[in-house]
Every structure is written in structure tokens, then in C-alpha cells.
Amino acid sequence: MKAFRLDELEAERAANEGAYLQFLRERNMSVGLYALNTGEHDPQKPHHQDEVYFVVSGRASITVGLETTEVARGSVVYVPAGVAHRFHHISEDLRVLVVFSPPEA
């Protein structure tokens, strides 16, 4: 078993001064913590993997392809591989768990 605490992951991510911290990598998936602060720009480009976002905290909009929806704590969003997507209109600091399958390259 591998177990993680969100507060420890956030501290490690912040210490590494990056928006993304991959904290689990297995044969069929990887998991990370993604952080964008209020008003920040999301620089993502389409990925080669399917991904699932689980919003841990914060509030924003996300556009996936041509569809846009608002997200907040508890929201889950699926993004198919190769589809353009980004968070925007971030009105509260956003913390998101990201699951990639297969693992992010």
C-alpha cells in the first residue's frame, strides 16, 4: 500500500516551486497534484494520455474541447487523450488531483 496526505503533497509541490507534482507512478497510471492560484494562466497542452481531474479545493472554469463547465471542490472531469483543455477564470486557488492513464511520459 502507498498512502499520501494532501497537506504533505502540497508542501512538497510548493518546495519544488512547480505547479505540478507527480507523486505516484505505476505501470498503468500516474497521479499528481496540480496547483493554479487565483487569476493564474493554465499553460497546459493536450496530453497523450486520458486523464481525470478531481478538484480538491478552489473554484474555476474548465474548457475541454468546445465544452466549458464550472468546477469546485468535489468536481470530477474526464479529459480524453489529445483533446485541448485548460482551467480558466480561477476565482479561488485551485488544487486538483490528476490521474493519467497510461502514466504521463
For each residue, the residues with C-beta under 8 A, 3 or more apart:
1:
2: 24
3:
4: 8 9 23 24
5: 8 9
6: 9 10 33 56 95
7: 10 11
8: 4 5 11 12
9: 4 5 6 12 13 21 23 33
10: 6 7 13 14 33 35 95
11: 7 8 14 15
12: 8 9 15 16 21 23
13: 9 10 16 18 19 20 21 33 35
14: 10 11 17 35
15: 11 12
16: 12 13 21
17: 14
18: 13 21
19: 13 34 35 36
20: 13 32 33 34 35 98
21: 9 12 13 16 18 32 33
22: 25 30 31 32 104
23: 4 9 12 31 32 33
24: 2 4 29 30 31 32
25: 22 30 31 103
26: 29 30 103
27: 103
28: 101 102 103
29: 24 26 99 100 101 102 103
30: 22 24 25 26 99 100 103 104
31: 22 23 24 25 97 98 99 100
32: 20 21 22 23 24 97 98 100 104
33: 6 9 10 13 20 21 23 56 95 96 97 98
34: 19 20 53 94 95 96 97 98
35: 10 13 14 19 20 93 94 95 96
36: 19 40 42 58 60 87 90 93 94
37: 40 90 93 94
38: 90 91 92 93
39: 90
40: 36 37 90
41: 88
42: 36 86 87 88 90
43:
44: 47 85 86 87
45: 84
46: 81 82 83 84 85
47: 44 51 79 81 82 100 104
48: 81 82 105
49: 81 100 101 102 103 104 105
50: 78 79 80 81 100 101
51: 47 78 79 81 98 99 100 101
52: 76 77 78 79 98 99
53: 34 62 71 75 76 77 78 79 96 97 98
54: 75 76 96 97 99
55: 58 71 72 73 74 75 76 77 94 95 96
56: 6 33 73 95 96 97
57: 73 92 93 94 95
58: 36 55 72 73 90 92 93 94 95 96
59: 70 71 72 90 91 92 94
60: 36 70 71 87 88 89 90 91 92 94
61: 68 69 70 71 87 88 89
62: 53 68 69 71 77 85 86 87 88
63: 66 67 68 84 85 86 88
64: 67 68 77 79 83 84 85
65: 83 84 85
66: 63
67: 63 64
68: 61 62 63 64
69: 61 62 77
70: 59 60 61
71: 53 55 59 60 61 62 75 77 87
72: 55 58 59 75 92
73: 55 56 57 58
74: 55
75: 53 54 55 71 72
76: 52 53 54 55
77: 52 53 55 62 64 69 71
78: 50 51 52 53
79: 47 50 51 52 53 64 83 85
80: 50 83
81: 46 47 48 49 50 51
82: 46 47 48
83: 46 64 65 79 80
84: 45 46 63 64 65
85: 44 46 62 63 64 65 79
86: 42 44 62 63
87: 36 42 44 60 61 62 71 90 94 96
88: 41 42 60 61 62 63
89: 60 61
90: 36 37 38 39 40 42 58 59 60 87 93 94
91: 38 59 60
92: 38 57 58 59 60 72
93: 35 36 37 38 57 58 90
94: 34 35 36 37 55 57 58 59 60 87 90
95: 6 10 33 34 35 55 56 57 58
96: 33 34 35 53 54 55 56 58 87
97: 31 32 33 34 53 54 56
98: 20 31 32 33 34 51 52 53
99: 29 30 31 51 52 54
100: 29 30 31 32 47 49 50 51 103 104
101: 28 29 49 50 51
102: 28 29 49
103: 25 26 27 28 29 30 49 100
104: 22 30 32 47 49 100
105: 48 49
